[in-house]
C-alpha cells in the first residue's frame, strides 16, 4: 500500500468541513461514491475532513466528546480513513479548538470571561479544564482509534481573548503574585502578554500529549505565526496553514503567503472554493467559484513556494459533495501539478518589508494583526503592484546575517521599533544598504539621518505630484527640520500646481548606503486610494534616489505581478495575471480573465543562466543580449500564471 506523504512534502490538498449544528442529522444524505470520484479525479496528497466544528458537535461517533445527531450505522470519518488509506492519501482532522459552543453550554465554568465578568458562550479558556478533559482526549481518539495522520486545529488563536476567568486569574497570581489589570489600567499589557503566552503553552501541551503516544501525528494550529502573530516561532507545530478570505482572495493570499513564506517552515494556504451570498454566513447554499477563479488564487499561493489546498462545500450535512464540480477540480489539480516546480522555493532577497513586533492593544482578541502589520500589508500590495518581487522580514530576523543580501528594506508605519532593531538597520545602511521609511516611523531614524521630525495630529488632504500628474492623498504628514537639499518637494494642497510645493520626502546618503523617509503615511493612503501616480512617485524614490535596480524587471502590462523564487540553484520567475474581477466585492463568480502580453522580462547581468524554459508548456525561450550585459526574454501571452525557469 502506498505510504502517504508527510505534510512537509505535500503540495496539493482538499478540505472538507461542515461544522455540524444542533438539529442536523449527520449525514442526512449519504453518497460515498461522490468522495471516491473526487479523490480519484484530483489525486490530492492529503485531505482535511470534519471532526468537530465551532458548534462543538463531533460528526463521528466519538466516545469522549459531544456527538452530533448521527445517522445510524454511518461513520463518515471511518469511511474517509479507509478510502484515503487505500489510495495513499494522508488524512487530517479539521477540529475546532478554543471555539466550542457546546462545551460552553455544558460547562460554562470552562469559558473565557471578559473584563466585565461575562462568560463567553463560545470560547474556551486555555487555562481551564477544557484542554485536558475534552480537546486532548478527542485528538488522541482521532489519532489512535481512527489512525489519522494529523490535525488542523481551527478556531484557535483568532478565538482567544484576554481572559479573566478564575482559571486565568489564578494562573496569573501564581506566576506573578499580582492581580490582573483591566483595560486602561497600569499593567494591562503585561496581562495581555500573559494571556498570549498562555495560548502558546496550551498549543504546546496538546502537541506534547499527542506526540507522547503518537509521535508521527502531525499538528498545526490554524493561523499560528501568521499575520496575526508576528513574533518568533516558539511552538513546535510541524507546518503552518490558514484559509484565505473568500472575497478579494487573490490579494488576501498574497499578503498571508508573504508572511508564511518568511518563516522558513513548511506551509500551505487553503482557498475557499465558494462565497456566501450577501452577508449571511449561516446560509448553507453558497456561490461556487469558477475554474479561472480557483486557478488565479492557486497561482498566487504557488508563486510563493507554498502548498495549495481548496475547500469544498458538502451537502446533506457532510454526506455528499458536488459531483458537478469534480471536472473543475480535476482541471484545477492539473493546473497546480503543472506548476509544482515552485513548491518549497524561497522568495529571492531583494526588497524586504519589515514587520515590527507590536501588539494590537485595543481589542479583546489577543491575536489580530497589529497596526504595523496592517501598514506592512499595504506596502506589500504597493510594491507587488509596482512589479517588485517582495519578501517579508520579521523584526526578530534583523539579527540574522542575511540582512546584507537585501538591496532595499522598507520600514512601514509603526509606533514600536526596538532600539536594537534601529541600530541593526543603521548598520545595514552604513554598510551599503538602502532604507525607505514610512512617515510615522521617521522618529526612530532621526539620529541616523541627522534630522528632526514631527507628525501632524490630524489627517490632511493633499496631492502628491509625479511627472506632471497628481495623486490624491489623505494622511497625517511628517515635517522635517533638515537642510533644503535633502528634501524633495512634491506635495501640493490642491489638485493643481499652486506654486508652493511642500517636502514629500527626506533623502540622504549615509556611509555606503542611502536613507529616504516619506513625509506622509503611505499605508494609510494606499488602503483607500491606489493610483498609478503614487506608484510612479514611489518608484522614483526607490530607483532614482535610492539607486535600487531589481535583478528581474517585468514590463508590458501593469496587470502582471512577478514573484522571483530561488530553488535548487535555479531562478523561478513567476508571472501572475492580476486582471479580472477578483477584487470586486459584488462579483461572486466570473468565468474569464483577459489574457495579457507580450510580456518582456529583463534579467540583469548579476543573474547567470544558460537557458530559459517556460512552465507549464516547457518551451525554451531565446534571450536577447542588451548593451549593459542584461538579457531580455519576451513571452507572447500570459493567461493566468506562467513560470520562467532560469537554469
C-alpha positions in Angstrom: 0.0 0.0 0.0 1.3 3.4 -1.0 2.5 5.5 2.0 1.0 9.0 2.3 3.4 12.0 2.1 4.1 13.9 5.3 2.7 17.5 5.2 6.2 19.0 4.7 6.4 17.1 1.4 2.7 17.6 0.4 1.8 20.1 -2.3 -1.9 19.6 -3.1 -4.8 19.2 -0.7 -8.6 19.2 -0.4 -10.5 20.4 2.6 -14.0 19.2 3.7 -15.7 20.6 6.8 -19.3 21.4 7.6 -19.5 22.3 11.3 -22.4 20.0 12.4 -25.1 22.1 14.1 -27.8 21.3 16.6 -30.7 19.7 14.7 -28.6 18.4 11.9 -28.5 14.7 11.1 -25.0 13.7 10.0 -25.3 12.6 7.3 -28.8 13.3 6.1 -27.8 12.3 2.6 -25.1 9.7 2.1 -23.2 9.2 -1.1 -19.7 7.7 -0.6 -19.3 7.5 -4.4 -19.0 11.3 -4.7 -16.0 11.2 -2.4 -14.3 8.3 -4.3 -14.9 10.0 -7.6 -13.4 13.3 -6.3 -10.3 11.6 -4.8 -9.6 9.6 -7.9 -10.0 12.7 -10.2 -8.0 15.1 -8.1 -5.4 12.7 -6.6 -4.5 15.0 -3.7 -1.6 14.5 -1.4 -3.9 14.9 1.6 -7.4 15.8 2.6 -8.8 17.5 5.7 -12.2 16.4 6.9 -14.7 17.4 9.5 -14.4 16.0 13.0 -15.7 18.9 15.2 -16.7 22.4 14.1 -17.4 25.6 16.0 -20.8 24.4 17.4 -18.8 21.8 19.3 -20.7 18.7 17.9 -18.5 15.9 16.6 -19.5 14.5 13.3 -18.2 11.0 14.1 -19.2 8.6 16.9 -16.9 9.9 19.5 -16.7 8.1 22.8 -15.2 11.1 24.7 -16.8 14.2 23.2 -20.2 15.6 22.3 -21.8 13.9 19.4 -23.9 15.4 16.7 -27.1 13.7 15.8 -25.6 10.8 13.8 -27.4 8.7 11.2 -27.5 5.0 12.4 -24.7 2.8 11.1 -22.8 5.6 9.2 -19.3 6.8 10.2 -18.1 9.4 7.7 -14.7 9.6 9.3 -14.1 5.8 9.1 -15.2 5.8 5.5 -12.8 8.6 4.6 -9.9 6.9 6.5 -10.4 3.7 4.6 -10.8 5.5 1.3 -7.7 7.6 1.7 -5.5 4.8 3.2 -6.4 2.7 0.1 -5.1 5.5 -2.2 -2.1 6.5 -0.1 -3.6 9.9 0.7 -2.9 11.5 4.1 -6.0 12.3 6.2 -6.1 15.3 8.6 -8.8 16.3 11.0 -10.5 19.6 10.9 -11.1 20.2 14.6 -12.3 23.4 16.3 -10.1 24.3 19.3 -10.7 27.3 21.5 -14.1 27.8 19.7 -16.6 25.2 21.1 -20.1 26.4 21.7 -21.4 23.0 23.1 -18.6 22.9 25.7 -19.5 26.4 26.7 -23.2 25.4 27.1 -22.4 22.2 29.1 -19.5 23.7 31.1 -19.9 27.5 31.4 -17.2 27.4 34.0 -14.7 26.4 31.3 -15.3 29.5 29.2 -13.3 32.7 28.8 -14.6 35.6 30.9 -14.3 39.2 29.7 -13.2 42.2 31.8 -16.8 42.9 32.8 -17.3 39.4 34.2 -19.3 38.0 31.3 -18.5 34.4 30.4 -18.2 33.6 26.7 -20.9 31.5 25.0 -18.4 30.1 22.5 -14.7 30.4 23.5 -12.9 28.2 26.0 -10.3 29.3 28.4 -6.8 27.9 27.6 -6.1 27.9 31.4 -9.1 25.7 32.3 -10.1 22.0 32.2 -11.3 22.0 28.5 -7.8 21.1 27.2 -7.3 18.0 29.4 -10.9 16.9 29.6 -12.1 17.3 26.0 -9.6 18.5 23.4 -6.7 16.2 24.2 -8.9 13.1 24.7 -10.6 13.7 21.3 -7.3 14.3 19.4 -5.9 11.0 21.0 -9.1 9.3 19.8 -8.7 10.6 16.3 -5.0 9.7 16.2 -5.4 6.3 17.8 -8.9 4.8 17.1 -9.1 6.3 13.6 -5.4 6.4 12.6 -5.5 9.9 11.1 -2.2 11.5 10.0 -2.7 14.8 11.7 -4.9 17.7 12.7 -5.6 21.2 11.5 -6.9 22.9 14.7 -9.4 25.6 13.6 -10.9 28.4 15.7 -7.8 28.6 17.8 -5.6 31.7 18.1 -8.2 34.0 16.5 -10.8 32.9 19.0 -8.5 33.5 22.0 -9.3 36.6 24.1 -8.0 38.4 27.1 -9.3 36.1 29.8 -10.5 37.0 33.3 -11.9 33.5 34.2 -10.9 32.3 37.6 -8.6 29.8 35.9 -6.6 32.6 34.2 -6.6 34.8 37.2 -5.4 32.1 39.5 -2.6 31.2 37.0 -1.5 34.8 36.8 -1.5 35.2 40.6 0.6 32.0 40.9 3.0 33.1 38.2 3.4 36.8 39.3 1.9 37.3 42.7 -0.2 40.2 41.2 -3.8 40.8 40.3 -4.6 41.1 36.6 -5.1 44.6 35.3 -8.2 45.7 33.3 -8.1 47.7 30.1 -6.7 51.2 30.7 -5.2 50.2 34.0 -1.4 50.0 34.6 -0.2 46.5 34.0 -2.8 45.6 31.3 -0.2 45.0 28.6 1.6 42.6 30.9 -1.6 40.7 31.5 -2.4 40.6 27.7 1.1 39.1 27.2 0.4 36.5 29.9 -2.8 35.5 28.0 -0.8 35.5 24.8 1.8 33.1 26.3 -1.0 31.1 27.8 -2.3 30.3 24.4 1.1 29.2 23.1 1.5 27.0 26.2 -1.9 25.5 25.5 -0.8 24.5 22.0 2.5 23.1 23.3 0.5 21.0 25.8 -1.8 19.4 23.2 1.1 18.7 20.8 3.2 17.1 23.6 0.3 15.0 24.8 -0.4 13.6 21.3 3.3 13.1 20.5 3.8 11.2 23.7 1.6 8.4 22.3 1.6 9.1 18.6 4.9 10.7 17.6 4.1 10.6 13.9 0.9 12.5 14.2 1.3 16.0 12.6 -0.2 19.1 14.2 -0.8 22.7 13.4 -3.0 25.4 14.8 -4.7 27.3 12.1 -3.2 30.8 11.6 -0.5 30.3 14.2 2.6 32.5 13.4 0.7 34.2 10.6 0.0 37.9 10.2 -1.8 37.6 13.5 1.4 36.6 15.3 4.5 38.5 14.2 6.7 37.1 16.9 9.5 34.4 16.8 8.3 30.8 16.2 8.4 29.2 19.6 5.7 26.5 19.4 6.6 23.1 17.8 3.9 23.0 15.2 5.0 20.9 12.2 3.6 23.1 9.5 1.8 26.5 9.1 -1.5 26.9 7.4 -4.5 29.1 7.1 -7.6 29.8 5.0 -7.7 32.9 2.9 -10.7 35.2 2.8 -13.3 34.0 0.3 -13.6 37.6 -1.2 -10.7 39.5 -2.6 -8.9 36.2 -2.1 -6.0 36.7 -4.6 -4.8 39.7 -2.6 -5.5 38.0 0.7 -3.4 35.1 -0.4 -0.6 37.4 -1.4 -0.1 39.1 2.0 -0.9 35.9 4.0 1.5 33.9 1.8 4.2 36.5 2.2 4.0 36.1 6.0 4.2 32.3 5.9 6.9 32.2 3.3 9.2 34.3 5.5 9.0 31.7 8.3 11.3 29.1 6.7 8.8 26.3 7.6 6.5 24.0 5.6 3.4 26.0 4.8 0.2 25.9 2.8 -2.9 28.1 2.3 -6.4 27.0 1.7 -8.7 28.9 -0.7 -12.4 28.9 -0.3 -14.0 27.4 -3.4 -17.2 29.4 -2.8 -18.6 32.6 -1.5 -21.6 33.4 0.6 -24.5 35.4 -0.9 -25.0 38.7 0.9 -23.7 38.7 4.5 -25.4 35.6 5.9 -22.7 33.1 6.6 -25.2 30.7 8.1 -26.8 30.3 4.7 -25.8 26.7 3.6 -26.2 27.3 -0.1 -23.1 29.2 -1.4 -22.0 30.5 -4.8 -19.3 28.2 -6.1 -16.3 29.8 -7.8 -15.3 29.0 -11.4 -12.2 27.3 -12.6 -10.4 30.5 -13.6 -11.1 31.9 -10.1 -9.7 28.8 -8.5 -6.6 28.9 -10.7 -5.9 32.6 -10.2 -6.0 32.1 -6.4 -3.9 28.9 -6.7 -1.3 30.8 -8.8 -0.7 33.4 -6.1 -0.1 30.7 -3.4 2.0 28.5 -5.6 4.1 31.5 -6.8 5.4 32.0 -3.2 6.5 28.4 -2.8 3.5 27.3 -0.7 1.4 24.2 -0.8 -2.2 24.7 -2.1 -5.4 23.3 -0.9 -9.0 24.1 -1.7 -12.2 24.0 0.4 -15.3 22.2 -0.9 -18.9 22.6 0.1 -20.5 19.4 1.4 -24.2 18.9 1.4 -26.6 16.6 3.3 -24.6 17.6 6.4 -21.4 16.0 5.1 -22.9 13.2 3.2 -22.0 14.2 -0.3 -20.0 16.7 -2.4 -20.8 18.5 -5.6 -20.3 15.9 -8.4 -20.9 18.6 -11.0 -17.7 20.4 -9.7 -15.4 17.3 -9.9 -14.4 18.0 -13.6 -13.4 21.6 -12.5 -11.4 20.2 -9.5 -9.7 17.8 -11.8 -8.6 20.7 -14.1 -7.6 22.7 -11.1 -5.4 19.8 -9.9 -3.8 19.6 -13.4 -3.1 23.4 -13.3 -1.5 23.1 -9.9 0.6 20.0 -10.6 2.0 21.6 -13.8 3.5 24.3 -11.5 4.7 22.1 -8.7 8.2 23.0 -9.6 7.7 26.1 -7.3 6.9 24.1 -4.2 9.3 24.9 -1.4 11.0 27.6 -3.4 12.1 30.7 -1.4 11.5 34.4 -2.5 14.7 35.9 -3.5 16.1 38.6 -1.1 15.8 41.9 -2.9 13.2 44.1 -1.3 12.3 43.3 2.3 9.3 44.7 4.1 9.9 44.9 7.8 7.3 43.5 10.2 7.8 45.2 13.6 6.6 43.2 16.5 3.8 45.1 18.2 0.5 44.1 19.8 -2.9 45.2 18.9 -3.8 46.6 22.3 -7.3 47.9 21.7 -9.2 44.7 21.0 -10.3 41.9 23.3 -9.0 39.1 20.9 -5.3 38.6 21.6 -4.1 37.6 18.2 -5.1 40.1 15.5 -2.9 41.9 13.0 -1.3 44.9 14.7 -1.4 48.4 13.2 2.2 47.9 12.0 1.2 44.6 10.3 -1.7 46.2 8.6 0.6 49.0 7.4 3.0 46.5 6.1 0.3 44.7 4.2 -0.4 47.9 2.2 3.4 48.2 1.4 3.4 44.6 0.1 0.4 45.4 -2.1 2.1 48.6 -3.4 5.4 47.0 -4.1 4.0 44.0 -5.8 1.8 46.2 -7.9 4.9 48.2 -8.8 6.2 44.8 -10.1 8.9 44.4 -7.4 9.2 40.9 -6.1 8.9 41.5 -2.3 9.8 39.5 0.8 8.8 39.9 4.4 11.4 40.4 7.1 10.2 39.9 10.7 11.8 42.2 13.3 13.5 39.2 15.1 15.1 38.3 11.8 17.1 41.5 11.8 19.6 39.6 13.9 20.4 37.3 11.1 23.4 37.7 8.8 21.3 37.5 5.6 20.2 41.2 6.1 23.0 42.4 3.9 21.5 40.3 1.0 18.7 42.8 0.7 19.1 45.7 -1.7 16.3 47.6 0.0 14.4 47.4 3.3 11.1 49.2 3.8 10.0 50.2 7.3 6.2 50.7 7.4 4.3 52.9 9.8 4.8 51.7 13.3 4.5 53.0 16.9 7.0 50.5 18.2 10.5 49.6 17.0 13.1 48.2 19.4 16.3 50.3 19.8 18.4 47.3 18.9 16.5 46.9 15.6 17.1 50.6 14.8 20.8 50.1 15.4 20.9 47.0 13.1 19.1 48.9 10.4 21.6 51.8 10.8 24.5 49.3 10.5 22.8 47.9 7.4 22.7 51.4 5.8 26.2 52.3 6.7 27.5 49.1 5.1 25.7 49.9 1.8 22.0 49.1 2.4 19.1 51.2 1.3 16.3 52.1 3.7 12.9 53.5 2.9 10.9 54.6 5.9 7.2 55.5 6.0 6.4 58.9 7.6 5.1 57.7 11.0 8.3 55.7 11.6 10.5 58.7 10.9 11.1 59.4 14.6 13.1 56.2 15.0 15.7 57.3 12.4 16.3 61.0 13.4 19.7 60.3 14.9 20.7 58.1 11.9 19.7 60.7 9.4 20.6 63.8 11.4 17.2 65.4 11.1 14.3 66.3 13.3 10.7 65.4 12.5 7.2 65.8 13.9 3.8 64.4 12.8 0.7 66.4 12.4 -2.0 65.4 14.8 -4.8 65.1 12.3 -5.1 63.7 8.8 -4.9 66.2 5.9 -6.0 66.2 2.3 -3.1 66.9 -0.1 -1.8 65.8 -3.5 1.4 64.1 -4.5 3.0 65.2 -7.8 4.9 62.9 -10.1 5.9 63.5 -13.7 3.3 66.2 -14.1 0.4 64.2 -12.6 -1.3 64.5 -9.2 -2.4 61.7 -6.8 -4.9 62.5 -4.1 -3.7 61.6 -0.6 -5.1 61.8 2.9 -3.0 61.0 5.9 -1.1 62.7 8.7 2.0 64.4 7.5 5.6 64.4 8.7 7.5 67.7 8.7 11.3 67.7 8.7 13.8 70.0 10.2 16.6 69.3 7.7 18.7 71.0 5.0 16.7 72.0 2.0 19.0 70.0 -0.4 17.9 66.8 1.4 14.2 67.5 0.9 12.2 66.6 -2.2 9.3 69.0 -2.9 6.4 67.1 -4.4 3.3 67.8 -2.2 0.6 70.4 -3.1 -2.5 71.5 -1.2 -4.6 71.5 -4.4 -5.1 69.3 -7.4 -3.0 71.7 -9.5 0.3 73.4 -9.2 -0.3 76.1 -6.7 3.3 77.2 -6.8 4.0 76.3 -3.2 5.1 72.6 -3.0 5.9 71.1 0.3 8.5 68.4 1.1 7.4 65.0 0.2 10.4 63.1 1.4 13.8 63.3 3.1 16.8 61.7 1.4 20.4 61.4 2.4 23.5 59.3 1.6 24.8 57.7 4.8 28.1 55.8 4.9 28.0 53.5 1.9 24.2 53.4 1.9 21.1 55.6 1.4 18.1 56.6 3.6 14.8 58.0 2.4 11.9 59.0 4.7 8.4 59.8 3.4 6.6 62.9 4.6 3.3 61.0 4.9 1.8 57.7 5.8 1.8 55.7 2.6 0.0 52.7 4.1 -3.0 54.9 5.2 -3.2 56.4 1.7 -2.8 53.2 -0.2 -5.5 51.4 1.8 -8.2 53.8 0.4 -6.6 55.2 -2.8 -4.4 53.1 -5.1 -3.1 55.2 -8.0 -0.5 54.7 -10.7 0.8 58.2 -10.0 1.5 57.2 -6.4 3.3 54.1 -7.6 5.3 56.2 -10.0 6.3 58.6 -7.2 7.5 55.7 -5.1 9.3 54.2 -8.0 11.1 57.4 -8.5 12.4 57.4 -4.9 13.3 53.8 -4.9 15.2 53.8 -8.2 16.3 57.4 -8.8 17.0 58.5 -5.2 18.0 55.2 -3.5 19.5 53.6 -6.6 17.6 50.3 -6.4 17.5 48.1 -9.5 15.7 44.8 -9.5 17.5 41.7 -10.7 14.4 40.9 -12.7 12.2 43.6 -14.3 8.8 42.9 -15.9 7.2 45.2 -18.4 4.4 45.1 -21.0 1.3 45.3 -18.7 0.5 46.8 -15.3 -1.7 43.7 -14.6 1.3 41.3 -14.3 2.8 40.7 -10.9 6.1 38.9 -10.5 7.5 36.9 -7.6 11.0 35.6 -8.0 11.8 32.3 -6.3 15.1 30.6 -5.7 15.2 26.8 -5.7 17.9 24.2 -6.3 20.2 26.7 -8.0 17.5 27.9 -10.4 15.6 31.2 -10.5 11.8 30.8 -10.9 10.2 34.0 -12.2 6.5 33.7 -11.5 4.3 35.8 -13.7 0.7 36.2 -12.4 -2.1 37.8 -14.4 -4.0 40.0 -11.9 -6.6 41.2 -14.3 -10.3 40.3 -13.9 -12.8 40.9 -11.2 -11.2 39.1 -8.2 -11.1 42.3 -6.1 -14.6 43.5 -6.8 -16.8 42.7 -3.8 -20.1 42.3 -5.6 -18.7 39.9 -8.2 -19.1 36.4 -6.7 -18.2 34.4 -9.7 -16.7 35.1 -13.1 -15.5 32.9 -16.0 -12.9 35.0 -17.8 -9.6 36.7 -17.0 -8.4 38.7 -20.0 -5.0 37.4 -21.3 -2.2 39.9 -21.4 1.0 40.2 -23.4 3.5 40.4 -24.9 5.4 40.5 -21.6 9.1 41.5 -21.5 11.3 40.1 -18.7 14.6 41.8 -18.4 17.2 39.9 -16.4 20.2 41.9 -15.1 23.8 40.8 -15.6 24.0 39.7 -11.9 21.9 36.7 -12.8 23.8 33.9 -14.6 21.8 31.2 -16.5 22.3 29.0 -19.6 18.8 28.5 -20.7 15.3 29.8 -20.1 12.3 27.5 -20.1 8.6 28.4 -19.7 6.4 26.3 -17.4 4.0 24.8 -17.9 4.5 24.3 -21.7 8.2 23.5 -21.5 9.1 25.8 -24.4 12.7 27.1 -24.5 12.9 30.8 -25.0 15.6 32.8 -26.6 17.3 35.6 -24.6 18.4 38.8 -26.3 21.6 40.4 -25.0 21.5 44.1 -24.3 24.4 46.5 -24.3 24.8 46.7 -20.5 25.1 42.9 -20.1 21.5 42.2 -19.2 19.2 40.0 -21.2 15.6 40.2 -22.3 13.0 37.4 -22.9 9.6 38.1 -24.5 6.6 36.0 -23.5 3.9 36.4 -26.1 0.9 35.7 -23.9 0.1 35.3 -20.3 -3.3 33.7 -19.4 -3.2 33.2 -15.7 0.2 32.1 -14.5 3.5 31.1 -16.0 6.9 30.3 -14.6 10.1 31.4 -16.4 12.7 28.9 -15.2 16.3 30.3 -15.5 18.8 27.4 -15.1 
